[in-house]
Amino acid sequence: MIYCYKNKNGFSVLEVTLALGVITMGLLGVFSLVLQNLQAQSINKNYLVASMLAQEGVELVRNTRDTNFLHNDNGYNWKNGNGGSPDSDIVKDGTYAINFNSDINDIPDNVDDNGARIYFDSGNGIYNHTGGELTPYNRLITVVDRGEYVEVHSNVQWKERGRKHNYEVVTNLYNWW
């Protein structure tokens, strides 16, 4: 007995083309989402590092102020060293670049100056202004004497994808002596 099938079920070229088009559009959407996620991850990482560098700048000034208190004697001014180490006078009006070891550079005038550039020393995992691998970050500390207290601005800037980003931390330091 011979069987003959006249109605063969299958996919036509049009159906296959439409199915591939739908799958392609779905994959493009997923690819776009992954790409945006990677870009957002990079931006968020840089904001996190910048926030930590800005907070470190404020803490370094606070440490200098506390060191000034420790060296206090009669007539000692808490806003500058007055006989302490030459680097202990950061808590006065001015613009500075300061390192973790309290090395102070008062040469930079703005955050774009070379003295404000931040490097990463991979040997000990420390960010600094003196050497190591160049990072995209610049940090500048500005101290404004308000009489009873000093206002400290720690400003970190970096460029990413052609855009300039800025992160700033501001605090007030008082004479608690």
N, CA, C and O atoms as a DFTB+ gen file, in Angstrom:
708 C
 N C O
     1  1       0.828      -1.159       0.000
     2  2       0.000       0.000       0.000
     3  2       0.882       1.235       0.000
     4  3       1.835       1.344       0.772
     5  1       0.555       2.126      -0.849
     6  2       1.335       3.348      -1.010
     7  2       0.548       4.503      -0.409
     8  3      -0.622       4.726      -0.719
     9  1       1.248       5.232       0.470
    10  2       0.625       6.407       1.090
    11  2       1.163       7.659       0.423
    12  3       2.361       7.778       0.164
    13  1       0.310       8.541       0.164
    14  2       0.696       9.802      -0.474
    15  2       0.194      10.942       0.396
    16  3      -0.994      11.044       0.703
    17  1       1.135      11.797       0.784
    18  2       0.770      12.963       1.605
    19  2       0.726      14.185       0.718
    20  3       1.737      14.599       0.149
    21  1      -0.433      14.743       0.610
    22  2      -0.568      15.938      -0.207
    23  2      -0.398      17.204       0.634
    24  3       0.119      18.200       0.128
    25  1      -0.819      17.196       1.910
    26  2      -0.696      18.365       2.800
    27  2       0.456      18.138       3.762
    28  3       0.262      17.537       4.818
    29  1       1.620      18.593       3.431
    30  2       2.770      18.471       4.313
    31  2       2.813      19.719       5.193
    32  3       2.797      20.851       4.711
    33  1       2.868      19.466       6.513
    34  2       2.948      20.589       7.463
    35  2       4.409      20.961       7.670
    36  3       5.255      20.081       7.824
    37  1       4.716      22.267       7.676
    38  2       6.077      22.751       7.875
    39  2       6.072      24.265       7.917
    40  3       5.022      24.903       7.839
    41  1       7.268      24.831       8.042
    42  2       7.389      26.286       8.112
    43  2       7.726      26.828       6.730
    44  3       8.548      26.282       5.994
    45  1       7.062      27.912       6.418
    46  2       7.380      28.575       5.161
    47  2       8.544      29.536       5.380
    48  3       8.913      29.823       6.519
    49  1       9.106      30.018       4.316
    50  2      10.215      30.965       4.402
    51  2       9.775      32.226       5.128
    52  3      10.561      32.784       5.893
    53  1       8.583      32.685       4.924
    54  2       8.055      33.882       5.584
    55  2       7.956      33.675       7.087
    56  3       8.305      34.579       7.846
    57  1       7.503      32.543       7.533
    58  2       7.389      32.264       8.958
    59  2       8.765      32.206       9.618
    60  3       8.948      32.730      10.716
    61  1       9.711      31.584       8.970
    62  2      11.070      31.501       9.507
    63  2      11.687      32.896       9.599
    64  3      12.338      33.216      10.593
    65  1      11.492      33.724       8.581
    66  2      12.027      35.091       8.580
    67  2      11.425      35.906       9.721
    68  3      12.145      36.627      10.412
    69  1      10.126      35.801       9.923
    70  2       9.463      36.528      11.019
    71  2       9.968      36.049      12.378
    72  3      10.213      36.864      13.268
    73  1      10.124      34.760      12.542
    74  2      10.609      34.224      13.812
    75  2      12.028      34.710      14.091
    76  3      12.337      35.107      15.215
    77  1      12.884      34.682      13.088
    78  2      14.253      35.184      13.267
    79  2      14.267      36.679      13.576
    80  3      15.100      37.133      14.362
    81  1      13.374      37.443      12.982
    82  2      13.273      38.875      13.264
    83  2      12.876      39.136      14.706
    84  3      13.445      40.016      15.353
    85  1      11.916      38.391      15.217
    86  2      11.483      38.558      16.608
    87  2      12.620      38.183      17.564
    88  3      12.873      38.895      18.536
    89  1      13.296      37.085      17.295
    90  2      14.409      36.660      18.147
    91  2      15.534      37.687      18.111
    92  3      16.120      37.991      19.150
    93  1      15.842      38.222      16.945
    94  2      16.891      39.232      16.804
    95  2      16.545      40.487      17.598
    96  3      17.402      41.041      18.286
    97  1      15.304      40.934      17.508
    98  2      14.887      42.135      18.263
    99  2      15.012      41.891      19.765
   100  3      15.440      42.781      20.500
   101  1      14.651      40.719      20.221
   102  2      14.782      40.381      21.644
   103  2      16.232      40.374      22.082
   104  3      16.560      40.902      23.145
   105  1      17.105      39.785      21.280
   106  2      18.534      39.742      21.618
   107  2      19.167      41.128      21.595
   108  3      20.042      41.421      22.410
   109  1      18.732      41.990      20.664
   110  2      19.238      43.368      20.639
   111  2      18.842      44.112      21.908
   112  3      19.635      44.882      22.451
   113  1      17.634      43.887      22.378
   114  2      17.187      44.508      23.629
   115  2      18.019      44.049      24.812
   116  3      18.407      44.858      25.655
   117  1      18.296      42.749      24.879
   118  2      19.113      42.206      25.963
   119  2      20.538      42.746      25.868
   120  3      21.121      43.130      26.882
   121  1      21.102      42.781      24.667
   122  2      22.453      43.304      24.473
   123  2      22.544      44.765      24.891
   124  3      23.513      45.171      25.533
   125  1      21.545      45.549      24.533
   126  2      21.516      46.965      24.915
   127  2      21.456      47.113      26.431
   128  3      22.129      47.975      26.995
   129  1      20.668      46.291      27.085
   130  2      20.553      46.338      28.542
   131  2      21.886      45.980      29.207
   132  3      22.280      46.623      30.180
   133  1      22.578      44.969      28.695
   134  2      23.874      44.581      29.243
   135  2      24.888      45.709      29.062
   136  3      25.657      46.002      29.977
   137  1      24.896      46.338      27.897
   138  2      25.820      47.438      27.635
   139  2      25.563      48.613      28.579
   140  3      26.508      49.179      29.127
   141  1      24.300      48.985      28.774
   142  2      23.979      50.080      29.698
   143  2      24.378      49.726      31.126
   144  3      24.842      50.585      31.876
   145  1      24.199      48.473      31.500
   146  2      24.567      48.031      32.837
   147  2      26.075      48.146      33.053
   148  3      26.511      48.568      34.124
   149  1      26.868      47.782      32.065
   150  2      28.320      47.900      32.179
   151  2      28.758      49.360      32.291
   152  3      29.667      49.673      33.059
   153  1      28.125      50.251      31.538
   154  2      28.446      51.673      31.621
   155  2      28.076      52.232      32.990
   156  3      28.842      52.996      33.577
   157  1      26.918      51.857      33.497
   158  2      26.481      52.335      34.813
   159  2      27.407      51.806      35.900
   160  3      27.688      52.511      36.870
   161  1      27.881      50.585      35.750
   162  2      28.800      50.004      36.725
   163  2      30.102      50.798      36.779
   164  3      30.624      51.050      37.865
   165  1      30.624      51.189      35.645
   166  2      31.856      51.971      35.591
   167  2      31.662      53.339      36.242
   168  3      32.505      53.784      37.020
   169  1      30.565      53.997      35.927
   170  2      30.288      55.317      36.506
   171  2      30.117      55.207      38.019
   172  3      30.652      56.029      38.763
   173  1      29.377      54.198      38.481
   174  2      29.169      54.017      39.918
   175  2      30.469      53.710      40.647
   176  3      30.678      54.189      41.761
   177  1      31.344      52.919      40.036
   178  2      32.648      52.615      40.633
   179  2      33.457      53.896      40.800
   180  3      34.058      54.125      41.849
   181  1      33.470      54.725      39.769
   182  2      34.240      55.970      39.847
   183  2      33.663      56.929      40.877
   184  3      34.418      57.616      41.564
   185  1      32.327      56.993      40.999
   186  2      31.724      57.834      42.035
   187  2      32.079      57.321      43.427
   188  3      32.324      58.113      44.337
   189  1      32.106      56.013      43.595
   190  2      32.456      55.444      44.894
   191  2      33.904      55.775      45.255
   192  3      34.180      56.202      46.376
   193  1      34.824      55.581      44.319
   194  2      36.235      55.896      44.578
   195  2      36.386      57.396      44.858
   196  3      37.112      57.779      45.775
   197  1      35.711      58.243      44.080
   198  2      35.796      59.694      44.280
   199  2      35.252      60.092      45.649
   200  3      35.817      60.966      46.307
   201  1      34.169      59.466      46.081
   202  2      33.612      59.809      47.393
   203  2      34.580      59.437      48.511
   204  3      34.709      60.167      49.493
   205  1      35.255      58.310      48.363
   206  2      36.231      57.903      49.382
   207  2      37.455      58.825      49.368
   208  3      37.982      59.170      50.426
   209  1      37.906      59.224      48.181
   210  2      39.041      60.149      48.097
   211  2      38.685      61.519      48.677
   212  3      39.515      62.141      49.339
   213  1      37.470      61.990      48.438
   214  2      37.041      63.278      48.986
   215  2      36.945      63.206      50.511
   216  3      37.376      64.125      51.208
   217  1      36.380      62.115      51.024
   218  2      36.285      61.968      52.473
   219  2      37.671      61.846      53.096
   220  3      37.913      62.379      54.179
   221  1      38.582      61.150      52.419
   222  2      39.952      61.042      52.909
   223  2      40.595      62.423      53.005
   224  3      41.324      62.699      53.957
   225  1      40.333      63.289      52.030
   226  2      40.885      64.640      52.071
   227  2      40.444      65.403      53.303
   228  3      41.252      66.075      53.943
   229  1      39.163      65.303      53.642
   230  2      38.645      65.965      54.850
   231  2      39.294      65.371      56.097
   232  3      39.673      66.098      57.015
   233  1      39.418      64.054      56.121
   234  2      40.014      63.402      57.287
   235  2      41.490      63.768      57.455
   236  3      41.977      63.871      58.581
   237  1      42.196      63.964      56.354
   238  2      43.597      64.369      56.450
   239  2      43.731      65.769      57.052
   240  3      44.648      66.030      57.830
   241  1      42.817      66.663      56.690
   242  2      42.833      68.002      57.288
   243  2      42.470      67.906      58.764
   244  3      43.083      68.572      59.599
   245  1      41.485      67.086      59.088
   246  2      41.097      66.894      60.491
   247  2      42.281      66.335      61.288
   248  3      42.519      66.758      62.420
   249  1      43.015      65.397      60.709
   250  2      44.185      64.835      61.375
   251  2      45.243      65.906      61.621
   252  3      45.883      65.920      62.672
   253  1      45.427      66.803      60.652
   254  2      46.388      67.892      60.820
   255  2      45.950      68.818      61.945
   256  3      46.772      69.246      62.756
   257  1      44.660      69.128      61.997
   258  2      44.139      69.965      63.083
   259  2      44.383      69.289      64.432
   260  3      44.799      69.942      65.389
   261  1      44.124      67.981      64.508
   262  2      44.322      67.256      65.769
   263  2      45.800      67.212      66.155
   264  3      46.134      67.295      67.337
   265  1      46.687      67.082      65.164
   266  2      48.123      67.113      65.430
   267  2      48.513      68.477      65.994
   268  3      49.346      68.562      66.896
   269  1      47.912      69.544      65.463
   270  2      48.170      70.884      65.998
   271  2      47.760      70.956      67.473
   272  3      48.453      71.580      68.276
   273  1      46.646      70.326      67.830
   274  2      46.222      70.315      69.228
   275  2      47.225      69.562      70.103
   276  3      47.525      69.989      71.218
   277  1      47.741      68.443      69.595
   278  2      48.677      67.646      70.383
   279  2      49.954      68.414      70.680
   280  3      50.573      68.195      71.721
   281  1      50.359      69.304      69.792
   282  2      51.573      70.097      69.999
   283  2      51.257      71.425      70.674
   284  3      52.075      72.344      70.637
   285  1      50.091      71.539      71.285
   286  2      49.625      72.787      71.868
   287  2      50.501      73.191      73.058
   288  3      50.840      72.370      73.910
   289  1      50.853      74.465      73.090
   290  2      51.484      75.061      74.262
   291  2      50.930      76.481      74.384
   292  3      50.035      76.846      73.621
   293  1      51.416      77.264      75.284
   294  2      50.897      78.621      75.469
   295  2      51.053      79.419      74.186
   296  3      52.132      79.460      73.597
   297  1      49.979      80.047      73.762
   298  2      50.011      80.878      72.574
   299  2      49.908      80.102      71.275
   300  3      50.048      80.683      70.198
   301  1      49.668      78.811      71.354
   302  2      49.599      77.991      70.147
   303  2      48.273      78.221      69.432
   304  3      47.212      78.164      70.053
   305  1      48.330      78.475      68.161
   306  2      47.127      78.710      67.367
   307  2      46.695      77.390      66.737
   308  3      47.472      76.765      66.016
   309  1      45.473      76.964      67.001
   310  2      45.000      75.671      66.498
   311  2      44.869      75.657      64.987
   312  3      44.801      74.580      64.395
   313  1      44.833      76.812      64.343
   314  2      44.658      76.868      62.891
   315  2      45.966      76.758      62.138
   316  3      45.964      76.484      60.938
   317  1      47.087      76.966      62.818
   318  2      48.360      76.734      62.137
   319  2      49.395      76.273      63.143
   320  3      49.196      76.378      64.354
   321  1      50.480      75.770      62.637
   322  2      51.465      75.085      63.460
   323  2      52.164      75.926      64.508
   324  3      52.417      75.425      65.604
   325  1      52.486      77.171      64.229
   326  2      53.209      78.036      65.176
   327  2      54.282      77.281      65.954
   328  3      54.178      77.128      67.171
   329  1      55.274      76.827      65.277
   330  2      56.364      76.145      65.961
   331  2      56.286      74.639      65.823
   332  3      57.243      73.939      66.154
   333  1      55.176      74.131      65.346
   334  2      55.080      72.690      65.092
   335  2      55.796      72.382      63.794
   336  3      56.634      73.158      63.335
   337  1      55.469      71.269      63.217
   338  2      56.128      70.924      61.958
   339  2      55.669      71.883      60.874
   340  3      54.558      72.406      60.952
   341  1      56.500      72.128      59.859
   342  2      56.123      73.062      58.800
   343  2      54.874      72.610      58.041
   344  3      54.176      73.428      57.440
   345  1      54.600      71.313      58.072
   346  2      53.435      70.803      57.348
   347  2      52.153      70.880      58.167
   348  3      51.095      70.474      57.686
   349  1      52.224      71.388      59.386
   350  2      51.029      71.349      60.233
   351  2      50.190      72.610      60.116
   352  3      49.302      72.826      60.941
   353  1      50.441      73.440      59.128
   354  2      49.688      74.695      59.029
   355  2      48.648      74.656      57.920
   356  3      48.332      75.699      57.346
   357  1      48.108      73.490      57.603
   358  2      47.115      73.415      56.542
   359  2      45.776      74.004      56.966
   360  3      45.003      74.451      56.118
   361  1      45.495      74.010      58.249
   362  2      44.193      74.491      58.685
   363  2      44.199      76.015      58.756
   364  3      44.083      76.604      59.831
   365  1      44.334      76.628      57.605
   366  2      44.247      78.073      57.443
   367  2      43.756      78.306      56.022
   368  3      43.679      77.365      55.233
   369  1      43.428      79.531      55.691
   370  2      42.952      79.820      54.335
   371  2      43.964      79.321      53.313
   372  3      45.166      79.547      53.451
   373  1      43.465      78.644      52.292
   374  2      44.358      78.209      51.233
   375  2      43.804      77.026      50.464
   376  3      42.754      76.475      50.794
   377  1      44.531      76.657      49.441
   378  2      44.190      75.534      48.584
   379  2      45.375      74.588      48.597
   380  3      46.515      75.017      48.417
   381  1      45.117      73.300      48.809
   382  2      46.183      72.345      49.047
   383  2      45.933      71.020      48.329
   384  3      44.803      70.669      47.991
   385  1      47.020      70.310      48.113
   386  2      46.988      68.886      47.804
   387  2      47.682      68.221      48.981
   388  3      48.790      68.617      49.340
   389  1      47.060      67.226      49.585
   390  2      47.610      66.599      50.783
   391  2      47.593      65.088      50.612
   392  3      46.638      64.523      50.079
   393  1      48.662      64.438      51.071
   394  2      48.791      62.995      50.981
   395  2      48.484      62.327      52.316
   396  3      48.351      62.996      53.341
   397  1      48.373      61.017      52.292
   398  2      48.080      60.231      53.484
   399  2      49.131      60.409      54.565
   400  3      48.818      60.245      55.744
   401  1      50.355      60.735      54.211
   402  2      51.429      60.908      55.197
   403  2      51.604      62.374      55.592
   404  3      52.639      62.756      56.136
   405  1      50.597      63.182      55.319
   406  2      50.553      64.613      55.670
   407  2      51.527      65.468      54.890
   408  3      51.800      66.598      55.292
   409  1      52.066      64.962      53.773
   410  2      52.835      65.819      52.876
   411  2      51.864      66.793      52.234
   412  3      50.871      66.389      51.629
   413  1      52.160      68.086      52.371
   414  2      51.233      69.121      51.907
   415  2      51.879      69.901      50.781
   416  3      53.038      70.305      50.867
   417  1      51.112      70.106      49.725
   418  2      51.564      70.895      48.585
   419  2      50.563      72.031      48.418
   420  3      49.395      71.793      48.113
   421  1      51.018      73.262      48.618
   422  2      50.101      74.402      48.478
   423  2      50.281      75.111      47.144
   424  3      49.875      76.263      46.991
   425  1      50.890      74.426      46.175
   426  2      51.125      75.027      44.866
   427  2      49.887      75.026      43.968
   428  3      49.659      76.023      43.283
   429  1      49.072      73.962      43.930
   430  2      47.967      73.957      42.965
   431  2      46.969      75.087      43.228
   432  3      46.596      75.348      44.372
   433  1      46.546      75.746      42.156
   434  2      45.550      76.805      42.272
   435  2      44.141      76.297      42.002
   436  3      43.169      76.842      42.526
   437  1      44.030      75.256      41.189
   438  2      42.708      74.692      40.926
   439  2      42.843      73.194      40.741
   440  3      43.948      72.664      40.620
   441  1      41.720      72.528      40.720
   442  2      41.706      71.072      40.719
   443  2      42.247      70.483      39.417
   444  3      42.540      69.288      39.368
   445  1      42.384      71.281      38.374
   446  2      42.929      70.782      37.113
   447  2      44.458      70.835      37.051
   448  3      45.054      70.302      36.115
   449  1      45.099      71.470      38.036
   450  2      46.565      71.561      38.044
   451  2      47.195      70.184      38.196
   452  3      46.591      69.272      38.759
   453  1      48.411      70.044      37.689
   454  2      49.125      68.772      37.801
   455  2      49.381      68.379      39.254
   456  3      49.418      67.189      39.567
   457  1      49.557      69.349      40.143
   458  2      49.794      69.039      41.551
   459  2      48.606      68.407      42.236
   460  3      48.753      67.821      43.308
   461  1      47.431      68.511      41.639
   462  2      46.221      67.933      42.219
   463  2      45.939      66.520      41.691
   464  3      44.986      65.879      42.133
   465  1      46.751      66.032      40.757
   466  2      46.536      64.699      40.176
   467  2      46.763      63.624      41.223
   468  3      47.606      63.768      42.109
   469  1      46.008      62.556      41.111
   470  2      46.119      61.452      42.061
   471  2      46.671      60.225      41.343
   472  3      46.244      59.880      40.241
   473  1      47.628      59.579      41.996
   474  2      48.248      58.357      41.495
   475  2      47.905      57.207      42.445
   476  3      47.588      57.428      43.614
   477  1      47.974      55.985      41.930
   478  2      47.734      54.811      42.755
   479  2      49.014      53.996      42.846
   480  3      49.556      53.546      41.837
   481  1      49.484      53.815      44.069
   482  2      50.678      53.002      44.311
   483  2      50.210      51.576      44.577
   484  3      49.758      51.259      45.677
   485  1      50.319      50.721      43.569
   486  2      49.795      49.362      43.691
   487  2      50.620      48.517      44.659
   488  3      50.132      47.500      45.152
   489  1      51.852      48.917      44.939
   490  2      52.680      48.172      45.882
   491  2      52.088      48.147      47.283
   492  3      52.122      47.116      47.954
   493  1      51.544      49.279      47.729
   494  2      50.948      49.327      49.064
   495  2      49.462      49.693      49.033
   496  3      48.846      49.849      50.088
   497  1      48.884      49.831      47.850
   498  2      47.446      50.082      47.725
   499  2      47.010      51.451      48.195
   500  3      45.912      51.593      48.732
   501  1      47.843      52.465      48.007
   502  2      47.549      53.804      48.521
   503  2      47.468      54.800      47.373
   504  3      48.293      54.783      46.460
   505  1      46.461      55.671      47.433
   506  2      46.356      56.794      46.497
   507  2      47.188      57.936      47.049
   508  3      47.207      58.171      48.257
   509  1      47.891      58.663      46.145
   510  2      48.714      59.784      46.587
   511  2      48.878      60.772      45.438
   512  3      48.406      60.541      44.325
   513  1      49.557      61.874      45.732
   514  2      49.801      62.915      44.724
   515  2      51.217      62.858      44.151
   516  3      51.573      63.697      43.324
   517  1      52.025      61.893      44.570
   518  2      53.441      61.934      44.206
   519  2      53.872      60.916      43.169
   520  3      54.704      61.244      42.324
   521  1      53.354      59.707      43.188
   522  2      53.839      58.735      42.220
   523  2      53.074      57.438      42.224
   524  3      52.333      57.128      43.157
   525  1      53.267      56.691      41.169
   526  2      52.572      55.434      40.977
   527  2      51.856      55.466      39.635
   528  3      52.253      56.193      38.725
   529  1      50.818      54.685      39.523
   530  2      50.029      54.639      38.291
   531  2      49.034      55.804      38.271
   532  3      48.282      56.003      39.225
   533  1      49.038      56.558      37.193
   534  2      48.154      57.718      37.073
   535  2      46.693      57.274      37.043
   536  3      46.341      56.342      36.320
   537  1      45.846      57.936      37.825
   538  2      44.410      57.664      37.833
   539  2      43.691      58.827      37.147
   540  3      44.321      59.847      36.865
   541  1      42.410      58.706      36.874
   542  2      41.691      59.826      36.261
   543  2      41.306      60.920      37.262
   544  3      40.701      61.919      36.873
   545  1      41.643      60.748      38.532
   546  2      41.168      61.645      39.587
   547  2      42.153      62.773      39.885
   548  3      43.369      62.604      39.801
   549  1      41.590      63.920      40.234
   550  2      42.326      65.067      40.779
   551  2      41.624      65.450      42.076
   552  3      40.394      65.456      42.138
   553  1      42.407      65.775      43.124
   554  2      41.797      66.183      44.400
   555  2      42.461      67.456      44.893
   556  3      43.683      67.597      44.861
   557  1      41.632      68.371      45.346
   558  2      42.115      69.626      45.893
   559  2      41.339      69.925      47.171
   560  3      40.120      69.764      47.229
   561  1      42.065      70.359      48.182
   562  2      41.476      70.726      49.467
   563  2      41.505      72.247      49.564
   564  3      42.550      72.868      49.371
   565  1      40.357      72.841      49.865
   566  2      40.276      74.281      50.070
   567  2      39.816      74.527      51.499
   568  3      38.811      73.971      51.942
   569  1      40.556      75.362      52.212
   570  2      40.235      75.694      53.597
   571  2      39.912      77.177      53.665
   572  3      40.686      78.011      53.197
   573  1      38.753      77.504      54.255
   574  2      38.311      78.890      54.392
   575  2      38.127      79.186      55.881
   576  3      37.344      78.521      56.558
   577  1      38.847      80.180      56.381
   578  2      38.750      80.567      57.790
   579  2      37.487      81.397      57.990
   580  3      37.346      82.475      57.412
   581  1      36.581      80.896      58.802
   582  2      35.322      81.591      59.096
   583  2      35.339      82.209      60.495
   584  3      34.281      82.530      61.036
   585  1      36.514      82.379      61.085
   586  2      36.616      82.976      62.413
   587  2      36.569      81.919      63.495
   588  3      37.609      81.446      63.951
   589  1      35.376      81.549      63.908
   590  2      35.202      80.561      64.968
   591  2      35.497      79.132      64.496
   592  3      35.804      78.257      65.305
   593  1      35.405      78.910      63.223
   594  2      35.660      77.586      62.658
   595  2      36.283      77.746      61.274
   596  3      36.305      78.841      60.710
   597  1      36.785      76.640      60.740
   598  2      37.287      76.640      59.373
   599  2      36.397      75.706      58.551
   600  3      35.978      74.647      59.020
   601  1      36.125      76.119      57.337
   602  2      35.308      75.340      56.412
   603  2      36.253      74.613      55.463
   604  3      37.093      75.243      54.821
   605  1      36.121      73.295      55.372
   606  2      37.016      72.479      54.563
   607  2      36.226      71.888      53.395
   608  3      35.208      71.225      53.589
   609  1      36.715      72.141      52.181
   610  2      36.119      71.594      50.958
   611  2      37.122      70.612      50.351
   612  3      38.256      70.983      50.048
   613  1      36.708      69.383      50.177
   614  2      37.536      68.389      49.507
   615  2      36.862      68.071      48.182
   616  3      35.794      67.459      48.150
   617  1      37.492      68.491      47.087
   618  2      36.896      68.397      45.759
   619  2      37.672      67.383      44.916
   620  3      38.884      67.509      44.739
   621  1      36.963      66.380      44.401
   622  2      37.569      65.370      43.532
   623  2      36.891      65.468      42.170
   624  3      35.664      65.463      42.071
   625  1      37.710      65.556      41.121
   626  2      37.185      65.593      39.752
   627  2      37.827      64.489      38.931
   628  3      38.950      64.061      39.196
   629  1      37.083      64.039      37.927
   630  2      37.623      63.075      36.978
   631  2      36.842      63.173      35.686
   632  3      35.709      63.653      35.650
   633  1      37.485      62.701      34.618
   634  2      36.835      62.670      33.309
   635  2      36.531      61.228      32.955
   636  3      37.338      60.325      33.176
   637  1      35.344      61.039      32.399
   638  2      34.951      59.707      31.961
   639  2      34.064      59.862      30.734
   640  3      33.049      60.559      30.768
   641  1      34.461      59.204      29.656
   642  2      33.712      59.237      28.404
   643  2      33.479      60.675      27.923
   644  3      32.408      61.003      27.412
   645  1      34.490      61.521      28.094
   646  2      34.421      62.888      27.606
   647  2      33.652      63.846      28.503
   648  3      33.548      65.031      28.187
   649  1      33.111      63.359      29.614
   650  2      32.381      64.220      30.542
   651  2      33.189      64.400      31.820
   652  3      33.829      63.465      32.303
   653  1      33.151      65.620      32.362
   654  2      33.836      65.909      33.614
   655  2      32.860      65.697      34.767
   656  3      31.750      66.227      34.762
   657  1      33.290      64.914      35.753
   658  2      32.479      64.641      36.941
   659  2      33.149      65.290      38.140
   660  3      34.363      65.494      38.154
   661  1      32.348      65.612      39.142
   662  2      32.839      66.298      40.323
   663  2      32.165      65.715      41.561
   664  3      30.962      65.458      41.558
   665  1      32.945      65.509      42.615
   666  2      32.401      65.064      43.899
   667  2      33.053      65.909      44.973
   668  3      34.278      66.008      45.027
   669  1      32.249      66.521      45.829
   670  2      32.792      67.416      46.850
   671  2      32.212      67.076      48.218
   672  3      31.018      66.813      48.362
   673  1      33.088      67.089      49.217
   674  2      32.688      66.917      50.613
   675  2      33.052      68.201      51.333
   676  3      34.154      68.722      51.161
   677  1      32.127      68.717      52.144
   678  2      32.354      69.951      52.896
   679  2      32.105      69.664      54.370
   680  3      31.120      69.015      54.723
   681  1      32.990      70.145      55.223
   682  2      32.798      70.013      56.665
   683  2      33.341      71.253      57.373
   684  3      34.103      72.025      56.790
   685  1      32.950      71.434      58.607
   686  2      33.428      72.534      59.445
   687  2      34.246      71.952      60.578
   688  3      33.834      70.983      61.216
   689  1      35.408      72.544      60.830
   690  2      36.257      72.133      61.941
   691  2      36.295      73.263      62.967
   692  3      36.551      74.419      62.631
   693  1      36.036      72.907      64.211
   694  2      35.976      73.878      65.299
   695  2      37.153      73.700      66.242
   696  3      37.782      72.643      66.283
   697  1      37.439      74.757      67.001
   698  2      38.460      74.710      68.028
   699  2      37.854      74.036      69.253
   700  3      37.141      74.678      70.024
   701  1      38.128      72.757      69.436
   702  2      37.537      72.054      70.565
   703  2      38.437      72.030      71.774
   704  3      38.182      71.282      72.717
   705  1      39.487      72.835      71.768
   706  2      40.404      72.890      72.906
   707  2      39.876      73.703      74.024
   708  3      40.537      73.842      75.053
